[in-house]
């Protein structure tokens, strides 16, 4: 079998063309939820004084932190080792420190 290097994708590989069409349809008409997305209420984000699109809250465990990502967003990781109320009380200071760096 010879391969025609001038053939379009549909002619050269109909299966790949079909899979690409399906993926485009999924992206155009579907909804994809990612576990690391921020589902905090607007009231909580407003109370922190930052725009909801500027925050990333990943799922994870370990030492908590707030840091500025290369994209400019703030990544907030909850400290799994500290009592939540105690960690939450210090969150505004962590956010201010990350915003100034």
matplotlib code that plots the C-alpha trace (Angstrom):
import matplotlib.pyplot as plt

x = [0.0, 1.3, 0.6, -0.5, 1.2, -1.1, -4.3, -6.5, -7.0, -10.5, -9.0, -5.7, -7.1, -10.9, -10.8, -8.6, -10.8, -13.9, -12.2, -11.3, -14.8, -16.2, -13.7, -14.6, -18.3, -17.6, -15.8, -18.4, -21.5, -20.3, -19.4, -16.2, -15.8, -12.2, -11.7, -9.3, -11.7, -12.7, -16.2, -16.1, -19.2, -19.1, -19.6, -16.4, -14.3, -15.7, -14.9, -11.3, -11.1, -10.0, -11.7, -12.8, -11.0, -7.7, -7.8, -6.9, -7.8, -6.3, -7.3, -4.4, -3.0, 0.0, 1.3, -0.9, 0.3, -0.7, 1.5, 1.3, 1.4, 3.2, -0.2, -0.8, -3.4, -3.2, -2.9, -4.5, -3.7, -5.5, -3.2, -4.3, -2.3, -3.8, -7.3, -9.3, -10.6, -7.1, -5.7, -8.7, -8.0, -4.5, -5.6, -6.1, -2.4, -1.2, -3.2, -1.8, 1.8, 1.3, -0.2, 2.8, 5.4]
y = [0.0, 3.4, 6.6, 9.7, 12.6, 15.1, 13.5, 15.2, 13.8, 12.3, 10.4, 9.4, 8.3, 8.4, 7.0, 9.8, 12.3, 10.8, 10.9, 14.5, 15.4, 13.7, 15.5, 18.9, 18.1, 17.2, 20.4, 22.5, 20.9, 19.3, 20.3, 19.1, 19.4, 19.3, 18.3, 21.2, 23.9, 26.5, 25.9, 28.4, 30.6, 34.2, 35.5, 33.6, 34.9, 38.4, 38.3, 37.4, 40.5, 38.7, 37.9, 34.3, 33.9, 34.8, 31.8, 28.2, 25.8, 22.4, 19.2, 17.9, 17.3, 18.6, 22.0, 24.8, 27.8, 30.6, 31.4, 33.3, 31.1, 32.1, 32.8, 35.5, 33.5, 32.7, 29.0, 28.4, 25.0, 24.3, 23.2, 19.7, 19.5, 22.6, 23.1, 24.6, 27.6, 28.5, 28.2, 30.2, 33.0, 33.4, 33.2, 37.0, 37.6, 34.7, 36.2, 39.7, 38.3, 36.4, 39.4, 41.5, 39.0]
z = [0.0, -0.9, 1.0, -0.8, 1.0, -0.7, 0.5, 3.1, 6.5, 5.7, 2.7, 4.4, 7.7, 8.1, 11.6, 12.9, 11.1, 12.8, 16.2, 15.8, 14.8, 17.9, 20.1, 18.5, 19.1, 22.7, 23.3, 21.6, 23.2, 26.4, 29.9, 31.5, 35.3, 36.6, 40.3, 40.9, 39.8, 42.4, 43.7, 46.5, 46.7, 45.3, 48.9, 50.1, 47.2, 47.6, 51.3, 50.5, 48.3, 45.1, 41.8, 41.5, 38.1, 39.9, 42.2, 41.8, 44.7, 44.0, 45.9, 48.0, 51.4, 53.4, 54.3, 53.2, 51.2, 49.0, 46.0, 42.8, 39.7, 36.5, 35.0, 37.7, 39.5, 43.2, 44.2, 47.6, 49.2, 52.5, 55.4, 56.1, 59.3, 61.1, 62.4, 59.6, 61.5, 62.6, 59.0, 57.6, 60.1, 58.7, 55.1, 54.4, 55.5, 53.2, 50.3, 50.8, 51.1, 47.8, 46.0, 46.8, 45.6]

ax = plt.figure().add_subplot(projection="3d")
ax.plot(x, y, z, "-o")
ax.set_aspect("equal")
plt.show()
